[in-house]
């Protein structure tokens, strides 16, 4: 992967800071000065030195975090808005998020020091299910459900839910559970918008075999290595 991305994935620097640091001539890889942020490296196999100091990956650790609404999935924000690292404090040191949840979305977010696990679980080829509880304004009737169950053109892309289940519907709002298998940017919101519905609340409740369970907003739990191995055998999602 690109060197600036590797530094971010290893929890050493944010992508932006890594790019600046590399261009400033402060980074050596296996003893060689590298000034191109896009230079390809294998983070697990190279020796990275910044300002004369060897940078090592943090000890293996993975967290399952209940990201609250109104919090950004980023290391820092120029506008001063709260981030997941503000919520996690010292517990977030050295960890990088696996994918992102937008500011208005809450729920299950994994953070890890394991770049291989992060790459595997987010690879579209592995079709790891992501399950969301969704609230939309207005009633979703039978015709609306049929529309949501089919493929929809969103810009230049054709997207679809892997599974859609209507839990409750009224003239005021409707509650659904949906499942995705690719995890494209803002995919849930874009699909509902294309179908004519406004998402008023969105929470990720499952990612592969990981479940949010009873964790409350801002709470987290440690994930074991065994759990990250079991993710490779992903059962059908049930919520």
FIKOLZA-1660 file (N, C-alpha, C; in steps of 0.1 Angstrom, whole numbers, plus 5000, padded with zeros to 4 digits):
% residues 239
   i   px   py   pz ch aa at
   1 5008 4988 5000  A  X  N
   1 5000 5000 5000  A  X CA
   1 5009 5012 5000  A  X  C
   2 5003 5024 4997  A  X  N
   2 5010 5037 4997  A  X CA
   2 5016 5039 5011  A  X  C
   3 5028 5045 5011  A  X  N
   3 5035 5048 5024  A  X CA
   3 5027 5057 5033  A  X  C
   4 5020 5067 5028  A  X  N
   4 5012 5076 5037  A  X CA
   4 5001 5068 5043  A  X  C
   5 4995 5059 5035  A  X  N
   5 4984 5051 5040  A  X CA
   5 4989 5041 5050  A  X  C
   6 5001 5035 5048  A  X  N
   6 5006 5026 5057  A  X CA
   6 5009 5032 5071  A  X  C
   7 5014 5044 5071  A  X  N
   7 5017 5051 5083  A  X CA
   7 5004 5054 5091  A  X  C
   8 4993 5057 5083  A  X  N
   8 4980 5058 5090  A  X CA
   8 4975 5045 5095  A  X  C
   9 4976 5035 5087  A  X  N
   9 4971 5022 5091  A  X CA
   9 4978 5016 5103  A  X  C
  10 4991 5020 5104  A  X  N
  10 4999 5015 5116  A  X CA
  10 4996 5023 5128  A  X  C
  11 4988 5034 5127  A  X  N
  11 4985 5042 5138  A  X CA
  11 4996 5052 5142  A  X  C
  12 5005 5054 5132  A  X  N
  12 5017 5063 5135  A  X CA
  12 5014 5078 5133  A  X  C
  13 5008 5080 5121  A  X  N
  13 5004 5094 5118  A  X CA
  13 4991 5094 5110  A  X  C
  14 4983 5105 5110  A  X  N
  14 4972 5106 5102  A  X CA
  14 4976 5106 5087  A  X  C
  15 4967 5103 5078  A  X  N
  15 4971 5103 5064  A  X CA
  15 4977 5117 5060  A  X  C
  16 4971 5128 5064  A  X  N
  16 4975 5141 5060  A  X CA
  16 4989 5144 5066  A  X  C
  17 4991 5141 5079  A  X  N
  17 5003 5144 5086  A  X CA
  17 5014 5135 5080  A  X  C
  18 5011 5123 5076  A  X  N
  18 5021 5114 5070  A  X CA
  18 5025 5119 5057  A  X  C
  19 5016 5124 5049  A  X  N
  19 5020 5130 5036  A  X CA
  19 5029 5142 5037  A  X  C
  20 5026 5151 5047  A  X  N
  20 5035 5162 5049  A  X CA
  20 5049 5158 5054  A  X  C
  21 5049 5148 5063  A  X  N
  21 5062 5143 5069  A  X CA
  21 5071 5137 5058  A  X  C
  22 5064 5129 5050  A  X  N
  22 5072 5122 5039  A  X CA
  22 5078 5132 5029  A  X  C
  23 5070 5141 5025  A  X  N
  23 5074 5152 5015  A  X CA
  23 5085 5160 5021  A  X  C
  24 5085 5162 5034  A  X  N
  24 5096 5170 5041  A  X CA
  24 5109 5163 5042  A  X  C
  25 5109 5150 5038  A  X  N
  25 5122 5143 5038  A  X CA
  25 5126 5137 5052  A  X  C
  26 5115 5134 5060  A  X  N
  26 5118 5130 5073  A  X CA
  26 5116 5115 5075  A  X  C
  27 5113 5107 5064  A  X  N
  27 5110 5093 5065  A  X CA
  27 5120 5085 5057  A  X  C
  28 5125 5074 5064  A  X  N
  28 5133 5064 5057  A  X CA
  28 5126 5050 5058  A  X  C
  29 5127 5043 5047  A  X  N
  29 5121 5029 5047  A  X CA
  29 5133 5020 5044  A  X  C
  30 5135 5011 5053  A  X  N
  30 5147 5002 5052  A  X CA
  30 5160 5009 5049  A  X  C
  31 5161 5020 5055  A  X  N
  31 5174 5028 5054  A  X CA
  31 5174 5038 5042  A  X  C
  32 5164 5037 5033  A  X  N
  32 5163 5046 5022  A  X CA
  32 5154 5058 5024  A  X  C
  33 5158 5070 5020  A  X  N
  33 5150 5082 5022  A  X CA
  33 5139 5081 5011  A  X  C
  34 5127 5083 5016  A  X  N
  34 5115 5082 5007  A  X CA
  34 5108 5096 5008  A  X  C
  35 5105 5102 4997  A  X  N
  35 5098 5115 4997  A  X CA
  35 5085 5115 4989  A  X  C
  36 5082 5103 4984  A  X  N
  36 5069 5102 4977  A  X CA
  36 5059 5095 4986  A  X  C
  37 5048 5102 4990  A  X  N
  37 5038 5096 4998  A  X CA
  37 5031 5084 4992  A  X  C
  38 5031 5083 4979  A  X  N
  38 5025 5071 4972  A  X CA
  38 5034 5059 4970  A  X  C
  39 5047 5060 4975  A  X  N
  39 5056 5049 4973  A  X CA
  39 5050 5037 4980  A  X  C
  40 5051 5025 4973  A  X  N
  40 5045 5013 4977  A  X CA
  40 5054 5006 4988  A  X  C
  41 5047 5001 4998  A  X  N
  41 5055 4994 5009  A  X CA
  41 5046 4983 5014  A  X  C
  42 5052 4973 5020  A  X  N
  42 5045 4963 5028  A  X CA
  42 5047 4966 5043  A  X  C
  43 5037 4972 5049  A  X  N
  43 5040 4977 5063  A  X CA
  43 5045 4966 5073  A  X  C
  44 5041 4954 5071  A  X  N
  44 5045 4943 5080  A  X CA
  44 5060 4939 5078  A  X  C
  45 5065 4943 5067  A  X  N
  45 5079 4938 5063  A  X CA
  45 5090 4948 5063  A  X  C
  46 5086 4961 5064  A  X  N
  46 5097 4971 5063  A  X CA
  46 5100 4978 5076  A  X  C
  47 5111 4984 5077  A  X  N
  47 5116 4991 5089  A  X CA
  47 5114 5006 5086  A  X  C
  48 5105 5013 5093  A  X  N
  48 5102 5027 5090  A  X CA
  48 5109 5036 5101  A  X  C
  49 5116 5046 5097  A  X  N
  49 5123 5055 5106  A  X CA
  49 5118 5069 5103  A  X  C
  50 5113 5076 5113  A  X  N
  50 5109 5090 5112  A  X CA
  50 5117 5099 5121  A  X  C
  51 5124 5109 5116  A  X  N
  51 5133 5117 5123  A  X CA
  51 5143 5110 5132  A  X  C
  52 5148 5099 5126  A  X  N
  52 5158 5091 5133  A  X CA
  52 5153 5081 5143  A  X  C
  53 5140 5080 5144  A  X  N
  53 5134 5071 5154  A  X CA
  53 5127 5060 5147  A  X  C
  54 5129 5047 5151  A  X  N
  54 5123 5036 5145  A  X CA
  54 5108 5036 5150  A  X  C
  55 5099 5034 5140  A  X  N
  55 5085 5034 5144  A  X CA
  55 5080 5020 5142  A  X  C
  56 5074 5015 5153  A  X  N
  56 5069 5001 5153  A  X CA
  56 5054 5001 5155  A  X  C
  57 5048 4991 5149  A  X  N
  57 5034 4989 5151  A  X CA
  57 5030 4987 5165  A  X  C
  58 5019 4993 5170  A  X  N
  58 5015 4991 5183  A  X CA
  58 5011 4976 5185  A  X  C
  59 5012 4972 5198  A  X  N
  59 5008 4958 5201  A  X CA
  59 4994 4955 5196  A  X  C
  60 4992 4942 5192  A  X  N
  60 4979 4938 5186  A  X CA
  60 4968 4941 5195  A  X  C
  61 4958 4948 5190  A  X  N
  61 4946 4952 5197  A  X CA
  61 4935 4955 5188  A  X  C
  62 4923 4951 5191  A  X  N
  62 4911 4955 5183  A  X CA
  62 4900 4958 5193  A  X  C
  63 4893 4968 5190  A  X  N
  63 4881 4972 5198  A  X CA
  63 4868 4972 5190  A  X  C
  64 4857 4969 5197  A  X  N
  64 4844 4971 5191  A  X CA
  64 4838 4983 5199  A  X  C
  65 4835 4993 5192  A  X  N
  65 4831 5006 5198  A  X CA
  65 4817 5010 5193  A  X  C
  66 4809 5015 5202  A  X  N
  66 4796 5021 5199  A  X CA
  66 4798 5036 5196  A  X  C
  67 4800 5039 5183  A  X  N
  67 4801 5053 5180  A  X CA
  67 4788 5061 5182  A  X  C
  68 4789 5072 5189  A  X  N
  68 4777 5080 5191  A  X CA
  68 4774 5088 5179  A  X  C
  69 4762 5093 5177  A  X  N
  69 4758 5103 5167  A  X CA
  69 4766 5116 5170  A  X  C
  70 4769 5124 5160  A  X  N
  70 4775 5137 5162  A  X CA
  70 4790 5136 5164  A  X  C
  71 4796 5124 5161  A  X  N
  71 4810 5123 5163  A  X CA
  71 4816 5118 5150  A  X  C
  72 4828 5124 5147  A  X  N
  72 4834 5121 5134  A  X CA
  72 4844 5109 5135  A  X  C
  73 4844 5101 5124  A  X  N
  73 4854 5090 5124  A  X CA
  73 4866 5095 5117  A  X  C
  74 4874 5103 5125  A  X  N
  74 4887 5108 5120  A  X CA
  74 4896 5111 5132  A  X  C
  75 4908 5113 5129  A  X  N
  75 4918 5116 5140  A  X CA
  75 4917 5130 5146  A  X  C
  76 4914 5139 5137  A  X  N
  76 4913 5153 5141  A  X CA
  76 4904 5161 5132  A  X  C
  77 4898 5172 5136  A  X  N
  77 4889 5179 5127  A  X CA
  77 4893 5194 5128  A  X  C
  78 4896 5200 5116  A  X  N
  78 4900 5214 5116  A  X CA
  78 4889 5224 5121  A  X  C
  79 4876 5219 5121  A  X  N
  79 4865 5227 5127  A  X CA
  79 4863 5225 5141  A  X  C
  80 4871 5216 5147  A  X  N
  80 4870 5214 5162  A  X CA
  80 4858 5206 5166  A  X  C
  81 4852 5198 5157  A  X  N
  81 4841 5190 5160  A  X CA
  81 4846 5177 5167  A  X  C
  82 4838 5171 5176  A  X  N
  82 4843 5159 5183  A  X CA
  82 4846 5147 5174  A  X  C
  83 4856 5140 5177  A  X  N
  83 4860 5128 5170  A  X CA
  83 4859 5115 5179  A  X  C
  84 4860 5104 5172  A  X  N
  84 4860 5091 5180  A  X CA
  84 4872 5091 5190  A  X  C
  85 4883 5097 5186  A  X  N
  85 4895 5097 5195  A  X CA
  85 4893 5106 5207  A  X  C
  86 4885 5117 5206  A  X  N
  86 4881 5125 5217  A  X CA
  86 4873 5116 5227  A  X  C
  87 4864 5108 5222  A  X  N
  87 4856 5099 5230  A  X CA
  87 4864 5088 5237  A  X  C
  88 4873 5082 5229  A  X  N
  88 4881 5070 5234  A  X CA
  88 4892 5074 5243  A  X  C
  89 4898 5087 5241  A  X  N
  89 4909 5091 5249  A  X CA
  89 4921 5082 5247  A  X  C
  90 4928 5078 5258  A  X  N
  90 4940 5070 5257  A  X CA
  90 4937 5056 5251  A  X  C
  91 4924 5051 5253  A  X  N
  91 4921 5038 5247  A  X CA
  91 4922 5038 5232  A  X  C
  92 4921 5049 5225  A  X  N
  92 4922 5049 5211  A  X CA
  92 4936 5051 5205  A  X  C
  93 4946 5052 5214  A  X  N
  93 4960 5054 5210  A  X CA
  93 4965 5042 5201  A  X  C
  94 4970 5045 5189  A  X  N
  94 4976 5035 5181  A  X CA
  94 4965 5027 5173  A  X  C
  95 4953 5029 5175  A  X  N
  95 4942 5022 5168  A  X CA
  95 4937 5030 5156  A  X  C
  96 4934 5023 5145  A  X  N
  96 4928 5030 5133  A  X CA
  96 4914 5024 5131  A  X  C
  97 4904 5032 5126  A  X  N
  97 4891 5026 5124  A  X CA
  97 4891 5018 5111  A  X  C
  98 4883 5007 5111  A  X  N
  98 4881 4999 5100  A  X CA
  98 4868 5004 5092  A  X  C
  99 4871 5012 5082  A  X  N
  99 4860 5019 5075  A  X CA
  99 4856 5031 5083  A  X  C
 100 4844 5037 5079  A  X  N
 100 4840 5049 5086  A  X CA
 100 4825 5048 5088  A  X  C
 101 4820 5055 5098  A  X  N
 101 4806 5059 5099  A  X CA
 101 4805 5074 5098  A  X  C
 102 4795 5079 5091  A  X  N
 102 4795 5094 5090  A  X CA
 102 4790 5100 5103  A  X  C
 103 4791 5113 5104  A  X  N
 103 4788 5120 5116  A  X CA
 103 4774 5117 5122  A  X  C
 104 4764 5116 5113  A  X  N
 104 4751 5114 5118  A  X CA
 104 4747 5099 5120  A  X  C
 105 4756 5090 5117  A  X  N
 105 4754 5076 5119  A  X CA
 105 4760 5071 5132  A  X  C
 106 4753 5062 5139  A  X  N
 106 4758 5057 5152  A  X CA
 106 4760 5042 5150  A  X  C
 107 4766 5035 5160  A  X  N
 107 4766 5021 5160  A  X CA
 107 4780 5015 5160  A  X  C
 108 4781 5003 5155  A  X  N
 108 4793 4994 5156  A  X CA
 108 4804 4999 5147  A  X  C
 109 4815 5002 5153  A  X  N
 109 4827 5006 5146  A  X CA
 109 4839 4998 5152  A  X  C
 110 4846 4991 5143  A  X  N
 110 4858 4984 5148  A  X CA
 110 4871 4993 5146  A  X  C
 111 4880 4992 5156  A  X  N
 111 4893 4999 5155  A  X CA
 111 4903 4988 5158  A  X  C
 112 4915 4989 5151  A  X  N
 112 4925 4979 5153  A  X CA
 112 4939 4984 5150  A  X  C
 113 4949 4976 5154  A  X  N
 113 4963 4978 5149  A  X CA
 113 4966 4968 5139  A  X  C
 114 4957 4959 5135  A  X  N
 114 4960 4948 5126  A  X CA
 114 4955 4952 5112  A  X  C
 115 4965 4956 5104  A  X  N
 115 4962 4961 5090  A  X CA
 115 4957 4949 5081  A  X  C
 116 4962 4937 5083  A  X  N
 116 4958 4926 5075  A  X CA
 116 4943 4923 5078  A  X  C
 117 4939 4923 5090  A  X  N
 117 4925 4921 5093  A  X CA
 117 4916 4932 5088  A  X  C
 118 4921 4944 5089  A  X  N
 118 4913 4955 5083  A  X CA
 118 4911 4954 5068  A  X  C
 119 4922 4950 5061  A  X  N
 119 4921 4949 5047  A  X CA
 119 4912 4937 5043  A  X  C
 120 4913 4926 5050  A  X  N
 120 4904 4915 5047  A  X CA
 120 4889 4918 5049  A  X  C
 121 4886 4923 5060  A  X  N
 121 4872 4925 5063  A  X CA
 121 4865 4936 5054  A  X  C
 122 4873 4945 5049  A  X  N
 122 4867 4956 5041  A  X CA
 122 4868 4953 5026  A  X  C
 123 4875 4942 5022  A  X  N
 123 4876 4938 5008  A  X CA
 123 4863 4934 5002  A  X  C
 124 4858 4941 4992  A  X  N
 124 4844 4937 4986  A  X CA
 124 4843 4923 4982  A  X  C
 125 4855 4917 4978  A  X  N
 125 4854 4903 4973  A  X CA
 125 4850 4893 4984  A  X  C
 126 4851 4897 4997  A  X  N
 126 4847 4888 5008  A  X CA
 126 4833 4890 5012  A  X  C
 127 4826 4901 5007  A  X  N
 127 4812 4903 5009  A  X CA
 127 4808 4902 5023  A  X  C
 128 4815 4907 5032  A  X  N
 128 4812 4907 5046  A  X CA
 128 4800 4915 5049  A  X  C
 129 4789 4910 5055  A  X  N
 129 4777 4917 5057  A  X CA
 129 4778 4928 5067  A  X  C
 130 4771 4940 5064  A  X  N
 130 4770 4951 5073  A  X CA
 130 4755 4953 5075  A  X  C
 131 4750 4952 5087  A  X  N
 131 4736 4953 5090  A  X CA
 131 4733 4966 5097  A  X  C
 132 4722 4973 5092  A  X  N
 132 4719 4986 5098  A  X CA
 132 4704 4986 5102  A  X  C
 133 4701 4993 5113  A  X  N
 133 4687 4996 5117  A  X CA
 133 4685 5010 5112  A  X  C
 134 4674 5012 5104  A  X  N
 134 4672 5025 5097  A  X CA
 134 4658 5030 5101  A  X  C
 135 4657 5043 5103  A  X  N
 135 4644 5050 5105  A  X CA
 135 4643 5060 5094  A  X  C
 136 4632 5060 5086  A  X  N
 136 4629 5069 5076  A  X CA
 136 4616 5077 5078  A  X  C
 137 4615 5089 5073  A  X  N
 137 4603 5097 5074  A  X CA
 137 4592 5091 5065  A  X  C
 138 4580 5091 5070  A  X  N
 138 4568 5086 5062  A  X CA
 138 4567 5071 5062  A  X  C
 139 4556 5067 5055  A  X  N
 139 4553 5052 5054  A  X CA
 139 4560 5046 5043  A  X  C
 140 4566 5034 5046  A  X  N
 140 4571 5026 5035  A  X CA
 140 4560 5015 5032  A  X  C
 141 4554 5016 5021  A  X  N
 141 4543 5006 5018  A  X CA
 141 4549 4995 5010  A  X  C
 142 4540 4986 5005  A  X  N
 142 4544 4974 4998  A  X CA
 142 4552 4978 4985  A  X  C
 143 4547 4988 4978  A  X  N
 143 4554 4993 4966  A  X CA
 143 4568 4998 4969  A  X  C
 144 4569 5006 4980  A  X  N
 144 4582 5011 4985  A  X CA
 144 4592 5000 4988  A  X  C
 145 4586 4990 4994  A  X  N
 145 4595 4979 4998  A  X CA
 145 4600 4971 4986  A  X  C
 146 4592 4970 4976  A  X  N
 146 4596 4963 4964  A  X CA
 146 4607 4971 4957  A  X  C
 147 4606 4985 4957  A  X  N
 147 4616 4994 4951  A  X CA
 147 4629 4992 4959  A  X  C
 148 4628 4992 4972  A  X  N
 148 4641 4991 4980  A  X CA
 148 4647 4977 4978  A  X  C
 149 4639 4967 4975  A  X  N
 149 4645 4953 4974  A  X CA
 149 4651 4951 4960  A  X  C
 150 4649 4960 4951  A  X  N
 150 4655 4959 4938  A  X CA
 150 4668 4968 4937  A  X  C
 151 4674 4968 4925  A  X  N
 151 4686 4976 4923  A  X CA
 151 4682 4990 4919  A  X  C
 152 4689 5000 4923  A  X  N
 152 4686 5014 4921  A  X CA
 152 4698 5021 4915  A  X  C
 153 4696 5029 4905  A  X  N
 153 4707 5037 4899  A  X CA
 153 4709 5049 4908  A  X  C
 154 4721 5051 4913  A  X  N
 154 4725 5062 4921  A  X CA
 154 4737 5069 4915  A  X  C
 155 4734 5080 4908  A  X  N
 155 4745 5086 4900  A  X CA
 155 4749 5077 4889  A  X  C
 156 4762 5074 4888  A  X  N
 156 4767 5065 4878  A  X CA
 156 4767 5050 4882  A  X  C
 157 4763 5048 4895  A  X  N
 157 4764 5034 4900  A  X CA
 157 4750 5028 4901  A  X  C
 158 4750 5015 4900  A  X  N
 158 4738 5007 4903  A  X CA
 158 4740 5000 4916  A  X  C
 159 4732 5003 4926  A  X  N
 159 4734 4998 4940  A  X CA
 159 4722 4990 4944  A  X  C
 160 4723 4981 4954  A  X  N
 160 4712 4974 4959  A  X CA
 160 4715 4969 4973  A  X  C
 161 4705 4967 4981  A  X  N
 161 4706 4961 4994  A  X CA
 161 4706 4946 4992  A  X  C
 162 4714 4939 5000  A  X  N
 162 4714 4924 5000  A  X CA
 162 4701 4919 5006  A  X  C
 163 4696 4926 5016  A  X  N
 163 4684 4922 5023  A  X CA
 163 4677 4934 5028  A  X  C
 164 4664 4934 5028  A  X  N
 164 4656 4945 5033  A  X CA
 164 4644 4939 5041  A  X  C
 165 4642 4944 5053  A  X  N
 165 4631 4939 5062  A  X CA
 165 4624 4951 5068  A  X  C
 166 4611 4952 5066  A  X  N
 166 4603 4962 5072  A  X CA
 166 4598 4958 5086  A  X  C
 167 4602 4965 5096  A  X  N
 167 4598 4961 5110  A  X CA
 167 4585 4968 5114  A  X  C
 168 4584 4981 5110  A  X  N
 168 4572 4989 5115  A  X CA
 168 4570 5001 5105  A  X  C
 169 4558 5004 5103  A  X  N
 169 4555 5015 5093  A  X CA
 169 4543 5023 5098  A  X  C
 170 4543 5036 5097  A  X  N
 170 4532 5044 5100  A  X CA
 170 4533 5057 5091  A  X  C
 171 4523 5065 5092  A  X  N
 171 4523 5077 5084  A  X CA
 171 4535 5086 5088  A  X  C
 172 4539 5085 5101  A  X  N
 172 4549 5094 5106  A  X CA
 172 4563 5089 5102  A  X  C
 173 4566 5076 5104  A  X  N
 173 4579 5071 5101  A  X CA
 173 4579 5056 5100  A  X  C
 174 4589 5050 5094  A  X  N
 174 4591 5036 5092  A  X CA
 174 4604 5031 5097  A  X  C
 175 4604 5018 5102  A  X  N
 175 4616 5013 5108  A  X CA
 175 4620 5000 5099  A  X  C
 176 4632 4999 5095  A  X  N
 176 4637 4988 5087  A  X CA
 176 4650 4983 5091  A  X  C
 177 4653 4971 5087  A  X  N
 177 4667 4965 5089  A  X CA
 177 4672 4962 5075  A  X  C
 178 4683 4967 5071  A  X  N
 178 4689 4964 5058  A  X CA
 178 4703 4958 5059  A  X  C
 179 4707 4951 5049  A  X  N
 179 4720 4945 5049  A  X CA
 179 4727 4948 5036  A  X  C
 180 4740 4952 5037  A  X  N
 180 4749 4955 5026  A  X CA
 180 4760 4945 5026  A  X  C
 181 4766 4943 5014  A  X  N
 181 4777 4934 5013  A  X CA
 181 4790 4941 5007  A  X  C
 182 4789 4954 5004  A  X  N
 182 4801 4960 4998  A  X CA
 182 4806 4972 5007  A  X  C
 183 4797 4979 5013  A  X  N
 183 4802 4990 5022  A  X CA
 183 4807 5002 5014  A  X  C
 184 4800 5007 5004  A  X  N
 184 4804 5019 4997  A  X CA
 184 4800 5031 5005  A  X  C
 185 4806 5042 5001  A  X  N
 185 4805 5055 5009  A  X CA
 185 4790 5059 5009  A  X  C
 186 4785 5061 5021  A  X  N
 186 4771 5066 5024  A  X CA
 186 4761 5058 5016  A  X  C
 187 4763 5045 5014  A  X  N
 187 4755 5036 5006  A  X CA
 187 4740 5035 5010  A  X  C
 188 4738 5034 5023  A  X  N
 188 4725 5033 5029  A  X CA
 188 4717 5045 5026  A  X  C
 189 4722 5057 5029  A  X  N
 189 4715 5069 5028  A  X CA
 189 4713 5072 5013  A  X  C
 190 4722 5069 5004  A  X  N
 190 4720 5071 4990  A  X CA
 190 4709 5063 4984  A  X  C
 191 4709 5050 4988  A  X  N
 191 4698 5041 4983  A  X CA
 191 4684 5046 4988  A  X  C
 192 4683 5049 5000  A  X  N
 192 4670 5054 5005  A  X CA
 192 4666 5067 4998  A  X  C
 193 4675 5076 4996  A  X  N
 193 4673 5088 4989  A  X CA
 193 4668 5086 4975  A  X  C
 194 4675 5076 4968  A  X  N
 194 4671 5073 4954  A  X CA
 194 4657 5067 4954  A  X  C
 195 4653 5061 4965  A  X  N
 195 4639 5055 4965  A  X CA
 195 4629 5065 4970  A  X  C
 196 4633 5077 4973  A  X  N
 196 4624 5088 4977  A  X CA
 196 4621 5089 4992  A  X  C
 197 4630 5083 5001  A  X  N
 197 4629 5084 5015  A  X CA
 197 4640 5091 5022  A  X  C
 198 4637 5099 5032  A  X  N
 198 4648 5106 5040  A  X CA
 198 4651 5098 5052  A  X  C
 199 4664 5094 5054  A  X  N
 199 4668 5087 5066  A  X CA
 199 4669 5097 5077  A  X  C
 200 4662 5094 5088  A  X  N
 200 4663 5103 5100  A  X CA
 200 4671 5097 5111  A  X  C
 201 4674 5084 5110  A  X  N
 201 4682 5077 5120  A  X CA
 201 4689 5065 5114  A  X  C
 202 4702 5063 5117  A  X  N
 202 4709 5052 5111  A  X CA
 202 4719 5047 5121  A  X  C
 203 4718 5033 5123  A  X  N
 203 4727 5027 5133  A  X CA
 203 4732 5014 5127  A  X  C
 204 4745 5012 5127  A  X  N
 204 4751 4999 5123  A  X CA
 204 4750 4990 5135  A  X  C
 205 4744 4978 5134  A  X  N
 205 4742 4969 5145  A  X CA
 205 4750 4956 5143  A  X  C
 206 4755 4954 5131  A  X  N
 206 4763 4942 5129  A  X CA
 206 4773 4944 5118  A  X  C
 207 4785 4938 5119  A  X  N
 207 4795 4938 5109  A  X CA
 207 4801 4924 5109  A  X  C
 208 4797 4916 5099  A  X  N
 208 4801 4902 5098  A  X CA
 208 4796 4895 5111  A  X  C
 209 4804 4888 5118  A  X  N
 209 4799 4881 5130  A  X CA
 209 4800 4890 5143  A  X  C
 210 4804 4902 5141  A  X  N
 210 4805 4912 5153  A  X CA
 210 4791 4919 5155  A  X  C
 211 4786 4919 5167  A  X  N
 211 4773 4925 5170  A  X CA
 211 4775 4936 5180  A  X  C
 212 4767 4946 5179  A  X  N
 212 4767 4958 5188  A  X CA
 212 4762 4953 5202  A  X  C
 213 4752 4945 5202  A  X  N
 213 4747 4940 5214  A  X CA
 213 4741 4951 5223  A  X  C
 214 4745 4950 5236  A  X  N
 214 4740 4959 5246  A  X CA
 214 4749 4971 5249  A  X  C
 215 4760 4972 5241  A  X  N
 215 4769 4984 5243  A  X CA
 215 4761 4997 5241  A  X  C
 216 4763 5006 5250  A  X  N
 216 4757 5019 5249  A  X CA
 216 4766 5029 5242  A  X  C
 217 4761 5040 5236  A  X  N
 217 4769 5050 5229  A  X CA
 217 4781 5053 5238  A  X  C
 218 4793 5054 5231  A  X  N
 218 4806 5057 5237  A  X CA
 218 4812 5045 5245  A  X  C
 219 4805 5034 5246  A  X  N
 219 4811 5022 5253  A  X CA
 219 4818 5014 5243  A  X  C
 220 4828 5006 5247  A  X  N
 220 4836 4997 5239  A  X CA
 220 4839 4984 5246  A  X  C
 221 4843 4974 5238  A  X  N
 221 4848 4962 5244  A  X CA
 221 4860 4957 5236  A  X  C
 222 4869 4949 5243  A  X  N
 222 4880 4943 5236  A  X CA
 222 4875 4932 5227  A  X  C
 223 4882 4930 5215  A  X  N
 223 4879 4919 5206  A  X CA
 223 4891 4910 5207  A  X  C
 224 4889 4897 5207  A  X  N
 224 4900 4887 5208  A  X CA
 224 4905 4884 5194  A  X  C
 225 4917 4878 5193  A  X  N
 225 4922 4873 5181  A  X CA
 225 4913 4862 5175  A  X  C
 226 4908 4854 5184  A  X  N
 226 4899 4843 5179  A  X CA
 226 4887 4849 5172  A  X  C
 227 4881 4860 5177  A  X  N
 227 4870 4866 5170  A  X CA
 227 4873 4871 5156  A  X  C
 228 4885 4876 5155  A  X  N
 228 4889 4881 5142  A  X CA
 228 4892 4869 5132  A  X  C
 229 4895 4858 5137  A  X  N
 229 4897 4846 5129  A  X CA
 229 4883 4841 5125  A  X  C
 230 4873 4841 5134  A  X  N
 230 4860 4835 5131  A  X CA
 230 4853 4844 5121  A  X  C
 231 4856 4856 5119  A  X  N
 231 4849 4865 5109  A  X CA
 231 4850 4859 5095  A  X  C
 232 4860 4850 5093  A  X  N
 232 4862 4845 5080  A  X CA
 232 4852 4834 5077  A  X  C
 233 4844 4830 5087  A  X  N
 233 4832 4822 5085  A  X CA
 233 4820 4830 5089  A  X  C
 234 4814 4837 5080  A  X  N
 234 4804 4846 5083  A  X CA
 234 4790 4840 5081  A  X  C
 235 4782 4839 5092  A  X  N
 235 4769 4834 5090  A  X CA
 235 4759 4844 5085  A  X  C
 236 4748 4840 5080  A  X  N
 236 4738 4850 5075  A  X CA
 236 4734 4859 5087  A  X  C
 237 4732 4871 5084  A  X  N
 237 4729 4881 5095  A  X CA
 237 4715 4879 5100  A  X  C
 238 4713 4880 5113  A  X  N
 238 4700 4880 5119  A  X CA
 238 4700 4891 5129  A  X  C
 239 4690 4899 5129  A  X  N
 239 4689 4910 5138  A  X CA
 239 4676 4909 5146  A  X  C
% end
